[in-house]
Amino acid sequence: MDVEKNLPMRKDVILRMASMSKAVTTVAAAILLEEVAAAHDPVSKYLPAFKQTTVAVRPARHAG
């Protein structure tokens, strides 16, 4: 908790996490893949909100 006073971290301490969403999400995905999911499973199997997603695709341009 305090390096200068040589106080150890308590188990109930609340810490602020800033700019950690990508790291936390990556670790959560790795744990999910390791423990539960198969790499070929659709994301919607675990996150139902992703069941009706769409992908925007730019129309192909014709050469000429």
All heavy atoms as a GROMACS GRO file, in nm:
protein
  482
    1MET      N    1   0.082  -0.119   0.000
    1MET     CA    2   0.000   0.000   0.000
    1MET      C    3   0.087   0.126   0.000
    1MET      O    4   0.055   0.220  -0.068
    1MET     CB    5  -0.093   0.003   0.120
    1MET     CG    6  -0.194  -0.108   0.120
    1MET     SD    7  -0.364  -0.064   0.092
    1MET     CE    8  -0.395   0.081   0.181
    2ASP      N    9   0.192   0.123   0.078
    2ASP     CA   10   0.279   0.240   0.085
    2ASP      C   11   0.424   0.193   0.089
    2ASP      O   12   0.470   0.134   0.187
    2ASP     CB   13   0.246   0.321   0.211
    2ASP     CG   14   0.312   0.458   0.212
    2ASP    OD1   15   0.422   0.471   0.153
    2ASP    OD2   16   0.255   0.551   0.270
    3VAL      N   17   0.497   0.219  -0.017
    3VAL     CA   18   0.635   0.173  -0.028
    3VAL      C   19   0.724   0.242   0.075
    3VAL      O   20   0.806   0.178   0.140
    3VAL     CB   21   0.690   0.197  -0.172
    3VAL    CG1   22   0.837   0.162  -0.180
    3VAL    CG2   23   0.609   0.118  -0.272
    4GLU      N   24   0.706   0.373   0.091
    4GLU     CA   25   0.791   0.447   0.183
    4GLU      C   26   0.774   0.403   0.328
    4GLU      O   27   0.868   0.399   0.406
    4GLU     CB   28   0.765   0.598   0.171
    4GLU     CG   29   0.827   0.658   0.047
    4GLU     CD   30   0.719   0.712  -0.046
    4GLU    OE1   31   0.606   0.735   0.000
    4GLU    OE2   32   0.749   0.729  -0.164
    5LYS      N   33   0.650   0.369   0.366
    5LYS     CA   34   0.623   0.326   0.504
    5LYS      C   35   0.631   0.175   0.519
    5LYS      O   36   0.606   0.122   0.627
    5LYS     CB   37   0.485   0.374   0.547
    5LYS     CG   38   0.474   0.524   0.556
    5LYS     CD   39   0.334   0.565   0.597
    5LYS     CE   40   0.321   0.717   0.599
    5LYS     NZ   41   0.183   0.757   0.632
    6ASN      N   42   0.665   0.105   0.410
    6ASN     CA   43   0.678  -0.041   0.411
    6ASN      C   44   0.548  -0.111   0.454
    6ASN      O   45   0.550  -0.208   0.528
    6ASN     CB   46   0.796  -0.084   0.499
    6ASN     CG   47   0.841  -0.224   0.465
    6ASN    OD1   48   0.819  -0.271   0.353
    6ASN    ND2   49   0.904  -0.290   0.560
    7LEU      N   50   0.433  -0.057   0.408
    7LEU     CA   51   0.303  -0.116   0.438
    7LEU      C   52   0.263  -0.210   0.324
    7LEU      O   53   0.259  -0.169   0.208
    7LEU     CB   54   0.195  -0.008   0.454
    7LEU     CG   55   0.209   0.085   0.574
    7LEU    CD1   56   0.103   0.194   0.568
    7LEU    CD2   57   0.196   0.006   0.702
    8PRO      N   58   0.233  -0.338   0.356
    8PRO     CA   59   0.194  -0.433   0.251
    8PRO      C   60   0.053  -0.404   0.199
    8PRO      O   61  -0.028  -0.339   0.265
    8PRO     CB   62   0.201  -0.568   0.321
    8PRO     CG   63   0.180  -0.537   0.465
    8PRO     CD   64   0.236  -0.401   0.488
    9MET      N   65   0.023  -0.456   0.080
    9MET     CA   66  -0.109  -0.441   0.019
    9MET      C   67  -0.210  -0.526   0.095
    9MET      O   68  -0.185  -0.644   0.122
    9MET     CB   69  -0.101  -0.486  -0.127
    9MET     CG   70  -0.226  -0.461  -0.206
    9MET     SD   71  -0.253  -0.290  -0.246
    9MET     CE   72  -0.121  -0.260  -0.362
   10ARG      N   73  -0.326  -0.467   0.128
   10ARG     CA   74  -0.433  -0.543   0.194
   10ARG      C   75  -0.515  -0.617   0.088
   10ARG      O   76  -0.518  -0.579  -0.028
   10ARG     CB   77  -0.527  -0.448   0.270
   10ARG     CG   78  -0.463  -0.382   0.388
   10ARG     CD   79  -0.567  -0.305   0.473
   10ARG     NE   80  -0.679  -0.255   0.397
   10ARG     CZ   81  -0.702  -0.126   0.369
   10ARG    NH1   82  -0.617  -0.034   0.408
   10ARG    NH2   83  -0.807  -0.090   0.301
   11LYS      N   84  -0.582  -0.724   0.130
   11LYS     CA   85  -0.664  -0.803   0.036
   11LYS      C   86  -0.791  -0.730  -0.005
   11LYS      O   87  -0.846  -0.757  -0.111
   11LYS     CB   88  -0.702  -0.937   0.098
   11LYS     CG   89  -0.585  -1.031   0.108
   11LYS     CD   90  -0.628  -1.165   0.161
   11LYS     CE   91  -0.508  -1.257   0.168
   11LYS     NZ   92  -0.544  -1.391   0.213
   12ASP      N   93  -0.839  -0.634   0.076
   12ASP     CA   94  -0.964  -0.565   0.046
   12ASP      C   95  -0.944  -0.427  -0.017
   12ASP      O   96  -1.037  -0.349  -0.028
   12ASP     CB   97  -1.050  -0.553   0.171
   12ASP     CG   98  -0.986  -0.466   0.278
   12ASP    OD1   99  -0.865  -0.440   0.270
   12ASP    OD2  100  -1.058  -0.427   0.371
   13VAL      N  101  -0.823  -0.396  -0.058
   13VAL     CA  102  -0.795  -0.265  -0.115
   13VAL      C  103  -0.863  -0.250  -0.252
   13VAL      O  104  -0.879  -0.346  -0.327
   13VAL     CB  105  -0.642  -0.240  -0.126
   13VAL    CG1  106  -0.580  -0.325  -0.235
   13VAL    CG2  107  -0.612  -0.094  -0.152
   14ILE      N  108  -0.910  -0.129  -0.283
   14ILE     CA  109  -0.972  -0.099  -0.412
   14ILE      C  110  -0.874  -0.014  -0.491
   14ILE      O  111  -0.828   0.090  -0.446
   14ILE     CB  112  -1.105  -0.024  -0.393
   14ILE    CG1  113  -1.204  -0.113  -0.319
   14ILE    CG2  114  -1.160   0.019  -0.528
   14ILE    CD1  115  -1.333  -0.045  -0.282
   15LEU      N  116  -0.840  -0.062  -0.611
   15LEU     CA  117  -0.744   0.008  -0.696
   15LEU      C  118  -0.812   0.062  -0.820
   15LEU      O  119  -0.910   0.005  -0.868
   15LEU     CB  120  -0.633  -0.089  -0.739
   15LEU     CG  121  -0.553  -0.154  -0.628
   15LEU    CD1  122  -0.462  -0.260  -0.684
   15LEU    CD2  123  -0.475  -0.050  -0.550
   16ARG      N  124  -0.761   0.169  -0.873
   16ARG     CA  125  -0.810   0.224  -0.998
   16ARG      C  126  -0.734   0.162  -1.114
   16ARG      O  127  -0.613   0.149  -1.110
   16ARG     CB  128  -0.783   0.375  -1.001
   16ARG     CG  129  -0.907   0.457  -0.997
   16ARG     CD  130  -0.873   0.601  -0.997
   16ARG     NE  131  -0.873   0.649  -1.134
   16ARG     CZ  132  -0.830   0.768  -1.170
   16ARG    NH1  133  -0.783   0.849  -1.080
   16ARG    NH2  134  -0.835   0.805  -1.293
   17MET      N  135  -0.807   0.121  -1.216
   17MET     CA  136  -0.744   0.067  -1.336
   17MET      C  137  -0.776   0.161  -1.451
   17MET      O  138  -0.892   0.180  -1.486
   17MET     CB  139  -0.797  -0.072  -1.368
   17MET     CG  140  -0.751  -0.178  -1.273
   17MET     SD  141  -0.819  -0.340  -1.306
   17MET     CE  142  -0.779  -0.367  -1.476
   18ALA      N  143  -0.675   0.220  -1.509
   18ALA     CA  144  -0.695   0.312  -1.620
   18ALA      C  145  -0.632   0.254  -1.746
   18ALA      O  146  -0.522   0.197  -1.741
   18ALA     CB  147  -0.634   0.447  -1.588
   19SER      N  148  -0.702   0.263  -1.855
   19SER     CA  149  -0.653   0.217  -1.986
   19SER      C  150  -0.614   0.070  -1.984
   19SER      O  151  -0.514   0.031  -2.044
   19SER     CB  152  -0.533   0.302  -2.031
   19SER     OG  153  -0.570   0.437  -2.042
   20MET      N  154  -0.690  -0.011  -1.916
   20MET     CA  155  -0.658  -0.153  -1.907
   20MET      C  156  -0.762  -0.242  -1.976
   20MET      O  157  -0.755  -0.363  -1.967
   20MET     CB  158  -0.648  -0.194  -1.761
   20MET     CG  159  -0.530  -0.133  -1.688
   20MET     SD  160  -0.372  -0.188  -1.755
   20MET     CE  161  -0.374  -0.359  -1.715
   21SER      N  162  -0.860  -0.182  -2.045
   21SER     CA  163  -0.969  -0.262  -2.101
   21SER      C  164  -0.918  -0.365  -2.203
   21SER      O  165  -0.965  -0.479  -2.205
   21SER     CB  166  -1.076  -0.174  -2.164
   21SER     OG  167  -1.021  -0.095  -2.267
   22LYS      N  168  -0.823  -0.328  -2.287
   22LYS     CA  169  -0.771  -0.423  -2.386
   22LYS      C  170  -0.697  -0.538  -2.319
   22LYS      O  171  -0.714  -0.654  -2.356
   22LYS     CB  172  -0.680  -0.352  -2.486
   22LYS     CG  173  -0.754  -0.261  -2.580
   22LYS     CD  174  -0.660  -0.194  -2.676
   22LYS     CE  175  -0.739  -0.095  -2.759
   22LYS     NZ  176  -0.674   0.032  -2.768
   23ALA      N  177  -0.617  -0.508  -2.220
   23ALA     CA  178  -0.542  -0.613  -2.150
   23ALA      C  179  -0.635  -0.706  -2.075
   23ALA      O  180  -0.621  -0.829  -2.082
   23ALA     CB  181  -0.441  -0.550  -2.054
   24VAL      N  182  -0.733  -0.651  -2.005
   24VAL     CA  183  -0.827  -0.733  -1.929
   24VAL      C  184  -0.910  -0.820  -2.023
   24VAL      O  185  -0.932  -0.938  -1.999
   24VAL     CB  186  -0.917  -0.645  -1.839
   24VAL    CG1  187  -1.030  -0.725  -1.777
   24VAL    CG2  188  -0.834  -0.578  -1.731
   25THR      N  189  -0.957  -0.762  -2.133
   25THR     CA  190  -1.036  -0.837  -2.231
   25THR      C  191  -0.955  -0.949  -2.294
   25THR      O  192  -1.005  -1.060  -2.312
   25THR     CB  193  -1.089  -0.742  -2.340
   25THR    OG1  194  -1.166  -0.639  -2.278
   25THR    CG2  195  -1.176  -0.816  -2.440
   26THR      N  196  -0.830  -0.923  -2.325
   26THR     CA  197  -0.743  -1.025  -2.384
   26THR      C  198  -0.721  -1.141  -2.289
   26THR      O  199  -0.729  -1.258  -2.328
   26THR     CB  200  -0.608  -0.962  -2.425
   26THR    OG1  201  -0.633  -0.856  -2.517
   26THR    CG2  202  -0.516  -1.064  -2.488
   27VAL      N  203  -0.696  -1.110  -2.163
   27VAL     CA  204  -0.676  -1.216  -2.064
   27VAL      C  205  -0.805  -1.296  -2.046
   27VAL      O  206  -0.803  -1.419  -2.040
   27VAL     CB  207  -0.628  -1.158  -1.930
   27VAL    CG1  208  -0.629  -1.263  -1.820
   27VAL    CG2  209  -0.488  -1.100  -1.946
   28ALA      N  210  -0.919  -1.229  -2.040
   28ALA     CA  211  -1.047  -1.298  -2.025
   28ALA      C  212  -1.073  -1.390  -2.144
   28ALA      O  213  -1.117  -1.504  -2.127
   28ALA     CB  214  -1.160  -1.196  -2.011
   29ALA      N  215  -1.044  -1.343  -2.266
   29ALA     CA  216  -1.062  -1.426  -2.385
   29ALA      C  217  -0.968  -1.547  -2.383
   29ALA      O  218  -1.007  -1.659  -2.418
   29ALA     CB  219  -1.039  -1.343  -2.510
   30ALA      N  220  -0.845  -1.527  -2.340
   30ALA     CA  221  -0.749  -1.637  -2.334
   30ALA      C  222  -0.794  -1.742  -2.232
   30ALA      O  223  -0.785  -1.863  -2.258
   30ALA     CB  224  -0.610  -1.584  -2.298
   31ILE      N  225  -0.844  -1.697  -2.118
   31ILE     CA  226  -0.893  -1.791  -2.017
   31ILE      C  227  -1.014  -1.867  -2.070
   31ILE      O  228  -1.025  -1.988  -2.053
   31ILE     CB  229  -0.928  -1.716  -1.886
   31ILE    CG1  230  -0.801  -1.665  -1.819
   31ILE    CG2  231  -1.006  -1.806  -1.791
   31ILE    CD1  232  -0.825  -1.570  -1.703
   32LEU      N  233  -1.104  -1.796  -2.136
   32LEU     CA  234  -1.222  -1.860  -2.193
   32LEU      C  235  -1.182  -1.967  -2.294
   32LEU      O  236  -1.232  -2.079  -2.291
   32LEU     CB  237  -1.312  -1.756  -2.259
   32LEU     CG  238  -1.440  -1.809  -2.323
   32LEU    CD1  239  -1.534  -1.864  -2.216
   32LEU    CD2  240  -1.509  -1.701  -2.402
   33LEU      N  241  -1.090  -1.934  -2.383
   33LEU     CA  242  -1.045  -2.031  -2.482
   33LEU      C  243  -0.976  -2.151  -2.417
   33LEU      O  244  -0.995  -2.264  -2.458
   33LEU     CB  245  -0.948  -1.966  -2.582
   33LEU     CG  246  -1.013  -1.890  -2.696
   33LEU    CD1  247  -0.909  -1.813  -2.774
   33LEU    CD2  248  -1.089  -1.984  -2.787
   34GLU      N  249  -0.898  -2.124  -2.315
   34GLU     CA  250  -0.824  -2.231  -2.249
   34GLU      C  251  -0.915  -2.325  -2.170
   34GLU      O  252  -0.898  -2.445  -2.172
   34GLU     CB  253  -0.721  -2.168  -2.155
   34GLU     CG  254  -0.630  -2.268  -2.088
   34GLU     CD  255  -0.528  -2.197  -2.003
   34GLU    OE1  256  -0.421  -2.162  -2.056
   34GLU    OE2  257  -0.556  -2.177  -1.884
   35GLU      N  258  -1.014  -2.268  -2.102
   35GLU     CA  259  -1.095  -2.348  -2.011
   35GLU      C  260  -1.226  -2.399  -2.070
   35GLU      O  261  -1.272  -2.505  -2.033
   35GLU     CB  262  -1.126  -2.267  -1.886
   35GLU     CG  263  -1.003  -2.238  -1.803
   35GLU     CD  264  -1.036  -2.164  -1.675
   35GLU    OE1  265  -1.155  -2.137  -1.650
   35GLU    OE2  266  -0.942  -2.134  -1.601
   36VAL      N  267  -1.288  -2.325  -2.160
   36VAL     CA  268  -1.424  -2.357  -2.201
   36VAL      C  269  -1.441  -2.368  -2.352
   36VAL      O  270  -1.488  -2.469  -2.404
   36VAL     CB  271  -1.523  -2.250  -2.149
   36VAL    CG1  272  -1.665  -2.286  -2.185
   36VAL    CG2  273  -1.510  -2.233  -1.998
   37ALA      N  274  -1.407  -2.264  -2.421
   37ALA     CA  275  -1.444  -2.250  -2.561
   37ALA      C  276  -1.349  -2.322  -2.655
   37ALA      O  277  -1.236  -2.352  -2.622
   37ALA     CB  278  -1.447  -2.102  -2.597
   38ALA      N  279  -1.402  -2.348  -2.772
   38ALA     CA  280  -1.318  -2.395  -2.881
   38ALA      C  281  -1.301  -2.276  -2.977
   38ALA      O  282  -1.391  -2.194  -2.990
   38ALA     CB  283  -1.386  -2.512  -2.951
   39ALA      N  284  -1.188  -2.268  -3.041
   39ALA     CA  285  -1.159  -2.153  -3.127
   39ALA      C  286  -1.260  -2.137  -3.240
   39ALA      O  287  -1.281  -2.028  -3.291
   39ALA     CB  288  -1.018  -2.164  -3.183
   40HIS      N  289  -1.327  -2.245  -3.280
   40HIS     CA  290  -1.422  -2.237  -3.391
   40HIS      C  291  -1.565  -2.205  -3.344
   40HIS      O  292  -1.653  -2.190  -3.427
   40HIS     CB  293  -1.421  -2.367  -3.471
   40HIS     CG  294  -1.462  -2.486  -3.389
   40HIS    ND1  295  -1.369  -2.557  -3.315
   40HIS    CD2  296  -1.580  -2.545  -3.368
   40HIS    CE1  297  -1.432  -2.655  -3.253
   40HIS    NE2  298  -1.560  -2.651  -3.282
   41ASP      N  299  -1.588  -2.194  -3.214
   41ASP     CA  300  -1.721  -2.159  -3.164
   41ASP      C  301  -1.754  -2.015  -3.201
   41ASP      O  302  -1.668  -1.927  -3.195
   41ASP     CB  303  -1.727  -2.171  -3.011
   41ASP     CG  304  -1.733  -2.314  -2.963
   41ASP    OD1  305  -1.765  -2.403  -3.044
   41ASP    OD2  306  -1.707  -2.336  -2.844
   42PRO      N  307  -1.879  -1.987  -3.237
   42PRO     CA  308  -1.917  -1.847  -3.263
   42PRO      C  309  -1.917  -1.767  -3.133
   42PRO      O  310  -1.946  -1.821  -3.025
   42PRO     CB  311  -2.059  -1.858  -3.319
   42PRO     CG  312  -2.110  -1.989  -3.272
   42PRO     CD  313  -1.991  -2.079  -3.256
   43VAL      N  314  -1.882  -1.642  -3.141
   43VAL     CA  315  -1.878  -1.554  -3.024
   43VAL      C  316  -2.015  -1.550  -2.957
   43VAL      O  317  -2.025  -1.546  -2.834
   43VAL     CB  318  -1.833  -1.412  -3.064
   43VAL    CG1  319  -1.844  -1.315  -2.948
   43VAL    CG2  320  -1.692  -1.414  -3.118
   44SER      N  321  -2.122  -1.556  -3.036
   44SER     CA  322  -2.258  -1.546  -2.982
   44SER      C  323  -2.292  -1.661  -2.887
   44SER      O  324  -2.383  -1.651  -2.807
   44SER     CB  325  -2.360  -1.540  -3.094
   44SER     OG  326  -2.354  -1.658  -3.172
   45LYS      N  327  -2.218  -1.769  -2.894
   45LYS     CA  328  -2.241  -1.881  -2.802
   45LYS      C  329  -2.213  -1.837  -2.658
   45LYS      O  330  -2.276  -1.884  -2.564
   45LYS     CB  331  -2.152  -1.998  -2.840
   45LYS     CG  332  -2.169  -2.121  -2.752
   45LYS     CD  333  -2.087  -2.238  -2.803
   45LYS     CE  334  -2.101  -2.359  -2.713
   45LYS     NZ  335  -2.022  -2.473  -2.763
   46TYR      N  336  -2.120  -1.746  -2.640
   46TYR     CA  337  -2.080  -1.700  -2.508
   46TYR      C  338  -2.127  -1.558  -2.479
   46TYR      O  339  -2.143  -1.520  -2.364
   46TYR     CB  340  -1.928  -1.709  -2.493
   46TYR     CG  341  -1.880  -1.848  -2.522
   46TYR    CD1  342  -1.827  -1.882  -2.646
   46TYR    CD2  343  -1.893  -1.949  -2.427
   46TYR    CE1  344  -1.787  -2.011  -2.675
   46TYR    CE2  345  -1.854  -2.079  -2.455
   46TYR     CZ  346  -1.801  -2.109  -2.578
   46TYR     OH  347  -1.762  -2.238  -2.606
   47LEU      N  348  -2.148  -1.479  -2.583
   47LEU     CA  349  -2.197  -1.341  -2.569
   47LEU      C  350  -2.320  -1.325  -2.659
   47LEU      O  351  -2.307  -1.287  -2.776
   47LEU     CB  352  -2.088  -1.241  -2.609
   47LEU     CG  353  -1.959  -1.248  -2.530
   47LEU    CD1  354  -1.852  -1.162  -2.593
   47LEU    CD2  355  -1.983  -1.206  -2.386
   48PRO      N  356  -2.439  -1.353  -2.608
   48PRO     CA  357  -2.560  -1.352  -2.690
   48PRO      C  358  -2.586  -1.219  -2.763
   48PRO      O  359  -2.649  -1.218  -2.867
   48PRO     CB  360  -2.672  -1.380  -2.589
   48PRO     CG  361  -2.605  -1.450  -2.477
   48PRO     CD  362  -2.465  -1.396  -2.471
   49ALA      N  363  -2.534  -1.110  -2.712
   49ALA     CA  364  -2.554  -0.980  -2.778
   49ALA      C  365  -2.493  -0.977  -2.918
   49ALA      O  366  -2.530  -0.894  -3.001
   49ALA     CB  367  -2.495  -0.868  -2.693
   50PHE      N  368  -2.401  -1.068  -2.948
   50PHE     CA  369  -2.335  -1.071  -3.078
   50PHE      C  370  -2.405  -1.164  -3.177
   50PHE      O  371  -2.354  -1.192  -3.284
   50PHE     CB  372  -2.189  -1.113  -3.063
   50PHE     CG  373  -2.103  -1.003  -3.010
   50PHE    CD1  374  -2.084  -0.987  -2.873
   50PHE    CD2  375  -2.041  -0.914  -3.094
   50PHE    CE1  376  -2.006  -0.886  -2.822
   50PHE    CE2  377  -1.961  -0.812  -3.046
   50PHE     CZ  378  -1.944  -0.798  -2.909
   51LYS      N  379  -2.525  -1.211  -3.144
   51LYS     CA  380  -2.596  -1.305  -3.230
   51LYS      C  381  -2.640  -1.240  -3.362
   51LYS      O  382  -2.635  -1.302  -3.467
   51LYS     CB  383  -2.716  -1.364  -3.158
   51LYS     CG  384  -2.774  -1.484  -3.226
   51LYS     CD  385  -2.875  -1.552  -3.136
   51LYS     CE  386  -2.907  -1.687  -3.189
   51LYS     NZ  387  -2.826  -1.793  -3.132
   52GLN      N  388  -2.683  -1.116  -3.359
   52GLN     CA  389  -2.735  -1.048  -3.478
   52GLN      C  390  -2.639  -0.938  -3.526
   52GLN      O  391  -2.680  -0.826  -3.551
   52GLN     CB  392  -2.872  -0.986  -3.447
   52GLN     CG  393  -2.979  -1.086  -3.414
   52GLN     CD  394  -3.015  -1.174  -3.533
   52GLN    OE1  395  -3.007  -1.131  -3.648
   52GLN    NE2  396  -3.051  -1.297  -3.507
   53THR      N  397  -2.514  -0.970  -3.541
   53THR     CA  398  -2.419  -0.870  -3.589
   53THR      C  399  -2.413  -0.871  -3.741
   53THR      O  400  -2.444  -0.970  -3.806
   53THR     CB  401  -2.278  -0.896  -3.534
   53THR    OG1  402  -2.238  -1.027  -3.572
   53THR    CG2  403  -2.274  -0.883  -3.384
   54THR      N  404  -2.377  -0.760  -3.797
   54THR     CA  405  -2.358  -0.748  -3.942
   54THR      C  406  -2.221  -0.688  -3.969
   54THR      O  407  -2.164  -0.621  -3.884
   54THR     CB  408  -2.466  -0.658  -4.006
   54THR    OG1  409  -2.462  -0.531  -3.942
   54THR    CG2  410  -2.604  -0.718  -3.991
   55VAL      N  411  -2.172  -0.713  -4.086
   55VAL     CA  412  -2.041  -0.661  -4.126
   55VAL      C  413  -2.060  -0.574  -4.248
   55VAL      O  414  -2.124  -0.614  -4.345
   55VAL     CB  415  -1.943  -0.777  -4.158
   55VAL    CG1  416  -1.810  -0.722  -4.205
   55VAL    CG2  417  -1.926  -0.866  -4.037
   56ALA      N  418  -2.006  -0.454  -4.244
   56ALA     CA  419  -2.014  -0.365  -4.359
   56ALA      C  420  -1.902  -0.401  -4.456
   56ALA      O  421  -1.787  -0.414  -4.418
   56ALA     CB  422  -2.000  -0.219  -4.315
   57VAL      N  423  -1.939  -0.420  -4.582
   57VAL     CA  424  -1.840  -0.456  -4.683
   57VAL      C  425  -1.850  -0.354  -4.795
   57VAL      O  426  -1.957  -0.326  -4.846
   57VAL     CB  427  -1.869  -0.598  -4.739
   57VAL    CG1  428  -1.770  -0.633  -4.848
   57VAL    CG2  429  -1.865  -0.701  -4.628
   58ARG      N  430  -1.736  -0.298  -4.829
   58ARG     CA  431  -1.732  -0.200  -4.936
   58ARG      C  432  -1.756  -0.273  -5.069
   58ARG      O  433  -1.696  -0.377  -5.095
   58ARG     CB  434  -1.596  -0.132  -4.939
   58ARG     CG  435  -1.586  -0.018  -5.036
   58ARG     CD  436  -1.452   0.045  -5.027
   58ARG     NE  437  -1.438   0.092  -4.888
   58ARG     CZ  438  -1.363   0.195  -4.854
   58ARG    NH1  439  -1.295   0.260  -4.942
   58ARG    NH2  440  -1.353   0.230  -4.728
   59PRO      N  441  -1.844  -0.220  -5.155
   59PRO     CA  442  -1.867  -0.285  -5.285
   59PRO      C  443  -1.740  -0.291  -5.366
   59PRO      O  444  -1.656  -0.200  -5.362
   59PRO     CB  445  -1.969  -0.193  -5.352
   59PRO     CG  446  -2.025  -0.106  -5.245
   59PRO     CD  447  -1.922  -0.101  -5.136
   60ALA      N  448  -1.724  -0.398  -5.440
   60ALA     CA  449  -1.605  -0.416  -5.524
   60ALA      C  450  -1.611  -0.316  -5.640
   60ALA      O  451  -1.715  -0.292  -5.699
   60ALA     CB  452  -1.599  -0.557  -5.577
   61ARG      N  453  -1.497  -0.257  -5.671
   61ARG     CA  454  -1.490  -0.165  -5.785
   61ARG      C  455  -1.444  -0.241  -5.908
   61ARG      O  456  -1.356  -0.326  -5.900
   61ARG     CB  457  -1.392  -0.051  -5.755
   61ARG     CG  458  -1.442   0.042  -5.651
   61ARG     CD  459  -1.353   0.161  -5.644
   61ARG     NE  460  -1.414   0.258  -5.557
   61ARG     CZ  461  -1.370   0.382  -5.545
   61ARG    NH1  462  -1.265   0.420  -5.613
   61ARG    NH2  463  -1.431   0.465  -5.466
   62HIS      N  464  -1.503  -0.208  -6.018
   62HIS     CA  465  -1.463  -0.272  -6.143
   62HIS      C  466  -1.345  -0.199  -6.204
   62HIS      O  467  -1.342  -0.077  -6.208
   62HIS     CB  468  -1.580  -0.272  -6.243
   62HIS     CG  469  -1.697  -0.350  -6.195
   62HIS    ND1  470  -1.696  -0.487  -6.189
   62HIS    CD2  471  -1.819  -0.311  -6.147
   62HIS    CE1  472  -1.812  -0.530  -6.142
   62HIS    NE2  473  -1.889  -0.424  -6.116
   63ALA      N  474  -1.247  -0.275  -6.247
   63ALA     CA  475  -1.128  -0.214  -6.310
   63ALA      C  476  -1.165  -0.167  -6.450
   63ALA      O  477  -1.237  -0.234  -6.523
   63ALA     CB  478  -1.015  -0.316  -6.317
   64GLY      N  479  -1.118  -0.054  -6.485
   64GLY     CA  480  -1.143  -0.012  -6.622
   64GLY      C  481  -1.171   0.125  -6.638
   64GLY      O  482  -1.163   0.226  -6.658
   0.00000   0.00000   0.00000
